């Protein structure tokens, strides 16, 4: 009887550890996803996509949308 309780407690503890680890991974993934679409983050996916497209089209490795807008307005 005591052995059964020990096994159940150990299994429960193991499950709790796995759930805690998964929760941490989920939080980290949500945080990364949030930063990827954060409009104030200069490395968000939209900014990176526009800058990569501009670099491909212009052939300039340092091309940015902000720099291009500045250049055409000044």
Secondary structure as UniProt FT lines:
FT   HELIX           2..37
FT   TURN            39..40
FT   TURN            42..43
FT   HELIX           45..58
FT   TURN            61..62
FT   HELIX           65..73
//
